[in-house]
Amino acid sequence: MCGIVGYVGDQNACDIIIDGLKKLEYRGYDSSGIALCKDGKLEVHKYKGRISNLEDAISEKNLSSSIGIGHTRWATHGAPSDVNAHPHTNLNKTIAVVHNGIIENFVELKEWLIKDHDIVFNSETDTEVIAHLISVFYEGDLTDAVYKAVEKMRGAYALGVVCSKEPDKLVAVRKDSPLVVGLGEGCNFIASDIPALLKHVRKIYLIENNETVVLTKNKVTLYNAERQEVKRDVFHVTWDADAAEKEGYDHFMLKEIYEQPKGIFETLTRRLNEKDEINLDGISMTKEDIERFNKVYIVACGTAYHAGMVGKFIIEKLAKVPVEIDVASEFRYRDPFVDDKTLFIAVSQSGETLDTLAALREAKRKGARILSIVNVVGSSVARESDDVFYTWAGPEIAVASTKAYTTQLVCMYLIALYMGRTKDCLPVEQYNHYVSELKDIPDKIKQILNQEKNILNMAKELYKQEQVFFIGRGPDVGVSYEGSLKLKEISYINSFAIAAGELKHGTIALIEQDTLVIALATQDALFEKMLSNIQEVKARGAYVVGLAKENNKEIERQSDKVIYIPECMDEITPLLSVIPLQILAYHIAKLRGCDIDKPKNLAKSVTVE
Ligand code: F6R
């Protein structure tokens, strides 16, 4: 969480940094700040609240400088406040630091700084410790002082540091939190993520763990932990800067919902050749590897975990291999049965989720083969995996994930199909049927998007509800979890998902007159069972919105309202049924006046445990 930006060059650092921070607001948005170096002094401005608060506060000051750093925060240590906002400085305000991550031993370091160096702390943050540490070690060389400070620190960090005594230099360090460097003409940049830099540069260095970067306006030098210079290939960003803009949509979330046909088409077609065979270009997993795996482990968090729930169903069905699934924060603290016969699939949009990354490392340590499904090219999960199956969703900015989820599902289908064919347990006719159905999905999603107005009307009737239950069976269970998460995270309605057959084992006690139940009944094979579950809740007074394939009209007799999805194979419905749930959540949240792209207490990239 948190976003950092830094600039050194001939233009006005203030404007560039503020603009970059706005592109990173998805990483956290409870406070923000900027430090600029001018005339041998540091000027620091920081405020609680959105970046617009910072902008308003400095708008009349005409700040200008050729070097500076900025930060948008998601609080970990210390509540959101002006004082706890970054940048943090040393006592005589010559050194300023922005930080994304957590310093695990900050209490110990703080005690040492207070006791041995008479430091008086201003904030409750772990980051302030870094500014004082660098100051204690500073003897005229900022890079050296940063190295010495980092040696004392444990935890995760991407740092940007400036010093008024060396006003042409910006020093940055990365360990476990993302950091990229933008290479300009007569200017250079740092940022937590590429969208912050796209207005200015296309040439990027992806910084590796334990590397330090020294930037001046004409030079960028990378060093490893041993202080040796390292060379890095330039990564050329090919995607459009507009991909990170709203393009006329009211919210990024809605834009991203509408981008799903394109993202799915891209993710699919980049892996299918003209004969509709799956190509694993860039993936080193062999037939022998696939035959050796006796288990697949899917590990992820949040929405990516929900994609994994569907993935388990699909991979077991098509590839005939047992699949276990776990949330990353649980996996890493158990002692799971993972060995060199395990295929470990890490699923992550950002590729920076700390729990997923830690779980991946744990699985790797136990000998598993790591295949990740990732959206952000060059992210930590991607770099630490044996192989990467990229989703081609394009940048996802809204905190609530939509297009990442559906493209993750497409990867799951492709992996399952590939494994099924390789192991010869999936007949070619069935394979062809699946592929042809997958290829129809973008058009079928467009048909659902055309129903947005109907779903809006439904949202108008439902938005005042304070409690919602999502129920489903088979692959609809994973989609129910995802629909429920979408609704709760952006509308703050207390929503809950459960396997429909489980309701009667306790949860049905909560169903009373007018309780809203959204019942997913997309599975032909389970349709009648679902109708029984709907009747059970109706009998207790529930108001039911049924979701079914368009030929299953029987649902109309059992439900108060119905949403239809186009006909398709049972196994493929998760790619369609989630779309109306995303749209419904969006409109309910909008009608409730919620801040859809930036829900309270959340951040897009969760780089803390
Ligand atoms: C919810 C959402 C989160 C993420 C989760 C994992 O809409 O976006 O639940 O899915 O934090 O993030 P990634 O996929 O970046 O690892």
Residues whose N, C-alpha, C, O or C-beta is under 5 A from the ligand:
A	BS01	F6R	C301 G302 T303 A304 V347 S348 Q349 S350 G351 T353 V399 A400 S401 K604 V606
